[in-house]
Amino acid sequence: MLNPEEEVITLMKKAGIDLVATLPCDRIKNLLPLVSKNFPEIKMTREENGVGICAGFYLAGGKPLMLIQSTGLGNMINALESLNVTCKIPLPVLTSWRGVYKEAIEAQVPLGVHLPAILEGAGLAYTIIDEVEKLHQIENVISDAFENSRPHIALISPKVWEASECCAWQGAGMPEKPEVMERTCSIFLKKEVLKPVMLRNDAICAIASELDDEVTVTNLGVPCKELYACKDRDLNFYMFGSMGLVSSIGMGIALRSEKTVVAFDGDGSLLMNPNALLEIAKESPKNLIIIALDNGAYGSTGSQETCALRYIDLEIFANACGITNTAKVNAREELIKIFKKFRDMKELALIHVILKPGNTNAPNIPLSPEGAAKRFKEALEAKKN
């Protein structure tokens, strides 16, 4: 007879899951090593980031799943609504449901007890699994997500694991942790601040002029409209919401597709989800190029100043995250030259483009989010290497 943890693995395999994005919870510590052993795994630093990664992986033909503590749903709901629901992108999410059963941590209770009502109010499908005999419902959670192109969340009570004899956590062994860990970090980084001469539209059109069969993912708002006006292609994925997940979606696509993926991200977007660069550096997909369009402003909301204008250098931040192939440019010719170099190099790279603030009058994209996503997925499937 299988332990509950082993049963979950069996159900996930049966469903054809081929990527699992995880964040740990004490209640599923015996499940996590089994996931690592049986599936390709992305160990996330923030749950919302996993929504983007899994969306990209699905768009490229994969079948991802998230495994998290239920508290992470708090920072996922906007992304689930504005990306998955709006674009009809499926995502099964298995959560360790805290705050409802023998909970010793008081801070877990307020969100935990209200999660069913929150999910109900958000119109998100969910299934409560509060007995080990109900674990088979995971199969329906996964199938419903993919058959109906929507998120479906399983709230799995700690009671399910209570009588398990699984010892995978102990068997995996704990990493060695000396009582005293000495670390030394001494870094001096200096970058020249280049005078901006281009608008964002100039940079987008410069890269677009060099595109052939590359995949693009573009930040929501005006950047999307500018790329559409400059060079619409079936292989352009346009963002309509979920700010901060551009590069995460690009990473997900790059992990599943052999095509070069170009992520048109922005300073405001990158600063909203800086974890994205950490996870991208950790996985280092060789076919991902991030174009960090930095005009020091939130261009789509009135050009309010971002922290990138005075307080943080995005190239240095990318270096600190572990992305080593970077460049800073401010002119069209240099941007095209560096883009071609990184594309031919076939290594993870980031180009920090210093820009003047300002928008063009590009019209709205005449595509629905669902239609744009469907067109993109079908084009990528048809043009697989």
ABEGO torsion letter per residue (X at the ends): XBBAAAAAAAAAAAAGBABBBBBBBAAAAAAAAAAAAABBBBBBABAAAAAAAAAAAAAAGBBBBBBBBAAAAAAAAAAAAAAAAAAGBBBBBBBBBBGABGBABAAAAAAAAAAAAAAAAAGBBBBBBABAAAAAAAAAAAAAAAAAGBBBBBBBBAAAAAABABAAAAAAEBBBBBABBBBBBBBBBBBBBBBBABBAAAAAAAAAAABBABBBBBBBEAAAAAAAAABBBAABBBBABGBGAAAAAAAAAAAABABBBBBBBBAAAAAABAAAAAAAAAAGBAABBBBBBBAGBBAAAGGBBBAAAAABBAAAAAAAAGBABBBBBABAAAAAAAAAAAAAAGBBBBBBBBBBBEBBABBBBABBAAAAAAAAAAAAAAABX
